[in-house]
Amino acid sequence: MKKSLLCATALAAAMTLITAPASAATSYWEYEDNSVYGSNTNNTFTSPQVIYMNLGDTGSGYIKRSGDVDVWKFQPKMGSTTYVGRNAKINLSVPPNLNGVLEIWSPDGLTLIQKVDANGAGGAESYTMTMSQNVWYNIKVYGNGTSYDPNFNYTLSVTLL
């Protein structure tokens, strides 16, 4: 009896995951190899490994060494709905040893919209912006000065307000 109840519960959970709506938030991981001195493939706006997010999604990554930069992109969409003219809050949560910096750049990557570096090591950074266009906005994450943490990840999220 317990076995069949457990199987039925697992099946119901699996069905719930399969039938989740298309607008469900997604989590992304930045990819770099595990070496502190490994390749850094997502450090420019034109790099081939830029990570794309929509509103409600979260991303995680590592600042593995001094000078490591991660670039993310997000657009003002959730599922098939576009939210131009609405506000979004960008949050960066960092591990205790990382003094994280958050930069928001224009879609073409040429204009810095905002740099946020208000808190020290372990302090979260956030910025609220009005999404004026249906385009991909750029986000840069890096450590202030020589700050980095190869062992613990940061988390980045973009939420609709």
N, C-alpha and C positions, 0 to 999 in steps of 0.2 A: 504494500500500500504506500509506504513512504517513498519507494523508488518511483512508482508511477506518478505520484504527486510532484516529486522533484523534476521528473522528465517533463511533465505537463507545464510546470512553472518555467523551466528553461526554454521550452518551445514557445510559450507565450512571450517571454522576454525577447527571444530571437525574432519573432514575428513583429513585435513592437519596433525593434530596431530597423527591420526591413521596410516597414510601412511608414517610417518617419517622414514628415513633409519635406519637400525639396528646399524649403527656406530654413531648415534647421542649421544652427551654427556649426562651423567646422573648425577643427584644431589643426594647425600646421606646425611642422618642425623645420627649422632651418637646417640645411645639410652641410656639414663640414666634417672631415674625418676626425678621429679622436686624438690625433697628435696636436699638441700645443703649437707646433710649428708647421702644421699641415696647410693645405691649400685654402685660400680665402676667396671663394668664388662668388660671393654675393656682396661685394663691397662698393659697387658703383650702380648708377641708375640704368646703365646699359648692359650690365653683366647678364650672362645667360641664366643665372640662377636667382633671379629676383623672385620673391615669394608673394603671391597674390592673395589678398583677403577681401571679403565683403563685410559689410556691417554685421556685427554680432559674432564674427569669427575671432579666434585667438591664435596667436603664434608664439612659439617658444624658440629660443636660441641661446647660444653661448658667445660671450666675448672672451675668446680663449687666450688672447695675448694683447699686449700694448699695441695700439694701432689697428686692431681688428674692428671692422665696421660691417654692420648688417643692414641691407636695404630691403624694405618691404614696400608693397603697393597696396592701396585699398581704393575701392570705388563706393559711391553712395548708393548701394543696392542691397536689398535683402530678397533673395529669390529673384523674381521677375519685377519687383517693385523698386522704382528709383526714388530717392529722397533728396532731390536737388532743392536747395533753399532751407533745409533742415540742419540742425546742429548735431555734431558727432563728438564724442569724447574719446580721446586717444589716451590709453593708460599704459604705462611702463612700470612693471614690478620687477625689482632686481634683487639678487641675493645679497647677504650682508656685506660681502667684501667688494661689491661693485658699485662705483659711483657712476650710474648710468646717465647718458645724455640722450634726449629725444629731439629730433629735428623733423619738421614737416616741410616738404618742398613742393613746389609747383609741379603740375603734371609733366612739364618738359624737363624738370630737374635743374632748371637754370636759376630759379628764384627761391631763396629761403623764406618761407612763410613765417616760421616760428622756431626758435631754439629754446628748449626747456631744460634747465639744469639748476633747479632751485634747491634740491636736497642733496645731502652727502651720501656716503656709502650706505647701501641698504635702503635708502629713501626712494619711495615711488615718485614718478613724475607723471604729470597729466596735462593735457591741453584740450580745450573745447574750441571747435571751429565750425563755421557755417560752410557747408558744402555747396559752393556756388555753381558748379558745373557737373555734368555726368561724365567724369573723366577719372583716370587712375591718378590718385595722389601718392606721393612718395614719402616714405618714412625712413629715416636713418637712425640706427641705434648704435652707440659706441660708449666706451668708458672715458670719463674725464681724465685728461693727462695720461698717466701710465696705469690707470685703474683697469683691472680685468679680473675674471674669475673663471678658470678653465673647468672647474668642477661642478658648478651649480648654474642652472639656466635662469634666464630672465623670461618674463611673459609679457606679451604685447596684445592689447585688445582694442577694438574700435566698436563703440556702442552708440546707438541712435538715442538721442535725448528727446 
